[in-house]
Amino acid sequence: METLDLSGYRHIVFFTGAGMSAESGVPTYRGKGGTRGSYSIGEYACQEAFERVPEKVLGFHEKRRRFVLDCEPHEGHRVIAGMADAAVVTQNIDGMHQRAGSRNVIELHGSLWRLRCDACGFRKEDYGGTYETLQCGCGAWLRPGITWFGDVLDASVMNRAAEVISSCDLFVGIGTSGVVWPAAGFPAFAHESGAYCIEINPEPSGAASYDRVIEGTAGEVLPQLFGGR
């Protein structure tokens, strides 16, 4: 595979989905080996469950955190991190991009490493296998700062994503199924905004907006496509 000539591109956006993290051992929700059906959304992954039994939901997410900590960023993450001026828009909540060294990361669905208080608005970063504390200083339970099923996406985060995508001239979609909206519309948005669009995926999404589709994993393809940056 020839190295992509980046001299004609000034604003690069990487749009990553569950397949990006799957290479590191983090299970996907959809697709082969996905976790769909392995746990009850109504018990562990919605606001209603949290309001009923917050300790149970927090305990479940602590287990998720410990599992993710046993996984490591792969070479694809490191290639992206080596492109300091690139932006990353990710559907993943595991923080793998940041662990690899990426700094400009927009997390559409929040982060496993963030907590928030819906009572007073307090937010905190909390990195580790166990939570530092489960309750806010105001006395309310702290909620994982991720987008659960039934939640409304953070409008400010979506606006930031739309801003960087609208101004990019190279859009690289990696490991995303292309079925979760509104993020599924990002490739078309980038293409309509004038960007050259590449998809890297072992199972291509079939989105018509991509100018080039490369079947393969990010860890294999990105070092070749970008010359091991």
C-alpha positions as CSV (number, residue, x, y, z in Angstrom):
1,M,0.0,0.0,0.0
2,E,1.4,3.4,-1.0
3,T,1.8,6.0,1.7
4,L,-0.8,8.8,1.4
5,D,0.7,12.1,0.3
6,L,-0.5,14.5,3.0
7,S,1.0,17.6,1.4
8,G,-2.4,18.6,0.0
9,Y,-4.3,18.2,3.3
10,R,-4.4,20.7,6.2
11,H,-7.2,19.6,8.4
12,I,-7.5,15.8,9.1
13,V,-10.3,14.2,11.1
14,F,-10.3,10.6,12.3
15,F,-13.7,9.3,13.0
16,T,-13.5,6.1,15.1
17,G,-16.0,3.5,16.2
18,A,-16.0,0.3,18.2
19,G,-13.9,-1.6,15.7
20,M,-10.9,0.7,16.5
21,S,-11.0,-0.5,20.2
22,A,-11.8,-4.1,19.3
23,E,-8.3,-4.5,18.1
24,S,-7.1,-3.7,21.6
25,G,-9.5,-6.4,23.1
26,V,-12.4,-4.1,24.0
27,P,-15.5,-5.9,22.9
28,T,-17.9,-4.2,20.5
29,Y,-21.6,-4.0,21.1
30,R,-22.6,-4.9,17.5
31,G,-20.9,-7.2,15.1
32,K,-18.9,-10.4,15.6
33,G,-18.2,-11.1,19.3
34,G,-20.3,-8.2,20.3
35,T,-21.8,-7.8,23.8
36,R,-25.4,-7.2,22.6
37,G,-27.5,-9.5,24.8
38,S,-24.8,-10.2,27.3
39,Y,-26.2,-7.8,29.8
40,S,-29.6,-6.1,30.4
41,I,-29.8,-2.5,29.3
42,G,-32.6,-2.0,31.7
43,E,-30.5,-3.1,34.7
44,Y,-27.1,-1.5,33.9
45,A,-27.1,1.0,31.1
46,C,-29.9,3.5,31.4
47,Q,-30.9,6.4,33.7
48,E,-33.9,4.5,35.1
49,A,-31.6,1.7,36.4
50,F,-29.2,4.2,37.9
51,E,-32.1,5.9,39.7
52,R,-33.4,2.6,41.1
53,V,-30.1,1.0,42.3
54,P,-27.1,3.4,41.7
55,E,-24.7,1.1,43.6
56,K,-25.4,-1.8,41.2
57,V,-24.9,0.3,38.1
58,L,-21.7,1.9,39.4
59,G,-20.4,-1.5,40.3
60,F,-21.1,-2.7,36.7
61,H,-19.2,0.2,35.3
62,E,-16.3,-0.3,37.6
63,K,-15.9,-3.8,36.2
64,R,-16.0,-2.3,32.7
65,R,-13.2,0.1,33.7
66,R,-11.0,-2.7,35.1
67,F,-11.5,-4.7,31.9
68,V,-10.5,-1.7,29.7
69,L,-7.4,-1.0,31.8
70,D,-6.2,-4.5,31.0
71,C,-6.3,-3.6,27.3
72,E,-3.7,-1.5,25.5
73,P,-3.7,1.0,22.6
74,H,-2.5,-0.6,19.4
75,E,-0.3,0.7,16.6
76,G,-3.2,2.4,14.8
77,H,-3.9,4.5,17.9
78,R,-0.2,5.5,18.0
79,V,-0.1,6.5,14.4
80,I,-3.1,8.8,15.0
81,A,-1.5,10.2,18.2
82,G,1.6,11.0,16.2
83,M,-0.4,13.4,14.0
84,A,-0.6,16.1,16.6
85,D,-2.7,18.5,14.4
86,A,-5.4,15.9,13.6
87,A,-8.7,15.8,15.4
88,V,-10.3,12.6,16.6
89,V,-14.1,12.2,16.8
90,T,-14.9,9.0,18.5
91,Q,-17.9,7.0,19.5
92,N,-15.8,5.0,22.0
93,I,-15.9,5.7,25.7
94,D,-12.7,3.8,26.7
95,G,-10.1,6.6,26.4
96,M,-7.7,4.6,24.3
97,H,-6.9,7.5,22.0
98,Q,-5.9,9.6,25.0
99,R,-3.8,6.7,26.4
100,A,-2.0,6.6,23.1
101,G,-1.2,10.3,23.3
102,S,-3.9,12.0,21.3
103,R,-5.0,15.3,22.7
104,N,-7.7,16.7,20.4
105,V,-10.3,14.1,21.1
106,I,-14.1,14.7,20.9
107,E,-15.9,11.9,22.7
108,L,-19.5,11.7,21.3
109,H,-20.7,9.3,24.0
110,G,-18.7,10.5,26.9
111,S,-16.1,8.7,28.9
112,L,-15.8,5.8,31.3
113,W,-13.3,8.0,33.2
114,R,-15.7,10.8,33.9
115,L,-18.3,11.3,36.6
116,R,-21.0,13.9,36.9
117,C,-23.6,15.0,39.4
118,D,-27.0,15.6,37.9
119,A,-28.2,17.3,41.1
120,C,-25.6,20.2,41.2
121,G,-23.8,19.9,37.9
122,F,-20.4,18.9,39.4
123,R,-18.1,17.0,37.0
124,K,-14.8,15.2,37.6
125,E,-12.3,13.1,35.8
126,D,-11.8,9.8,37.6
127,Y,-9.2,7.4,36.2
128,G,-8.7,4.0,37.8
129,G,-10.1,0.5,38.3
130,T,-12.3,1.8,41.1
131,Y,-14.1,5.1,41.7
132,E,-12.5,7.5,44.1
133,T,-15.9,8.3,45.4
134,L,-19.5,7.4,44.5
135,Q,-21.2,10.4,45.9
136,C,-20.9,14.1,45.3
137,G,-20.2,16.7,48.0
138,C,-23.8,17.7,47.7
139,G,-24.9,14.2,48.8
140,A,-26.2,12.9,45.5
141,W,-24.9,9.9,43.7
142,L,-22.3,10.5,41.0
143,R,-23.3,9.2,37.6
144,P,-20.9,7.7,35.0
145,G,-20.3,10.5,32.4
146,I,-21.3,8.4,29.4
147,T,-24.3,8.4,27.0
148,W,-26.7,5.6,28.0
149,F,-29.5,4.2,26.0
150,G,-32.3,6.7,26.0
151,D,-30.0,9.7,26.8
152,V,-29.9,12.8,24.7
153,L,-26.4,13.5,23.2
154,D,-24.6,16.5,24.5
155,A,-25.4,19.3,22.0
156,S,-22.1,21.1,22.7
157,V,-20.1,18.0,21.9
158,M,-22.1,17.4,18.7
159,N,-21.5,21.0,17.7
160,R,-17.7,20.7,18.2
161,A,-17.7,17.5,16.1
162,A,-19.7,19.2,13.4
163,E,-17.4,22.1,13.4
164,V,-14.2,20.1,12.9
165,I,-15.8,17.8,10.3
166,S,-17.1,20.8,8.3
167,S,-13.7,22.3,8.0
168,C,-11.6,19.1,7.4
169,D,-10.2,18.2,4.0
170,L,-9.3,14.6,4.9
171,F,-11.8,12.4,6.7
172,V,-10.8,8.9,7.8
173,G,-13.6,6.7,9.2
174,I,-12.3,3.7,11.1
175,G,-14.1,0.7,12.5
176,T,-17.6,2.1,12.7
177,S,-20.7,0.2,11.6
178,G,-22.4,3.3,10.2
179,V,-25.8,2.5,11.7
180,V,-25.8,4.7,14.9
181,W,-27.3,8.1,14.2
182,P,-26.6,11.0,14.1
183,A,-22.9,10.0,13.9
184,A,-23.7,7.7,10.9
185,G,-24.2,10.9,8.9
186,F,-20.7,12.3,9.5
187,P,-19.1,10.7,6.4
188,A,-21.8,12.3,4.1
189,F,-21.4,15.6,6.0
190,A,-17.6,15.5,5.5
191,H,-18.0,14.6,1.8
192,E,-20.5,17.3,1.2
193,S,-18.2,19.8,2.9
194,G,-15.4,18.9,0.4
195,A,-13.3,16.4,2.2
196,Y,-11.6,13.4,0.7
197,C,-13.1,10.5,2.6
198,I,-11.4,7.1,3.4
199,E,-12.9,4.2,5.2
200,I,-10.8,1.6,7.0
201,N,-12.8,-1.4,8.2
202,P,-12.5,-5.2,8.2
203,E,-16.3,-5.1,7.4
204,P,-16.9,-2.0,5.3
205,S,-20.1,0.0,6.3
206,G,-21.3,0.4,2.7
207,A,-21.6,4.1,3.1
208,A,-21.6,5.7,-0.3
209,S,-19.8,8.9,0.9
210,Y,-16.4,7.3,1.0
211,D,-14.0,8.0,-1.9
212,R,-11.8,5.1,-0.9
213,V,-12.5,1.9,1.1
214,I,-9.7,-0.1,2.6
215,E,-10.6,-3.5,4.0
216,G,-8.4,-4.2,7.0
217,T,-7.8,-3.2,10.6
218,A,-6.5,0.1,11.7
219,G,-3.4,-1.4,13.3
220,E,-2.4,-2.9,9.9
221,V,-3.6,-0.2,7.6
222,L,-2.7,3.1,9.3
223,P,1.1,2.5,9.6
224,Q,1.2,1.8,5.9
225,L,-1.2,4.6,4.8
226,F,0.5,7.3,6.9
227,G,4.1,6.0,6.8
228,G,4.2,4.9,10.5
229,R,3.8,8.4,11.9
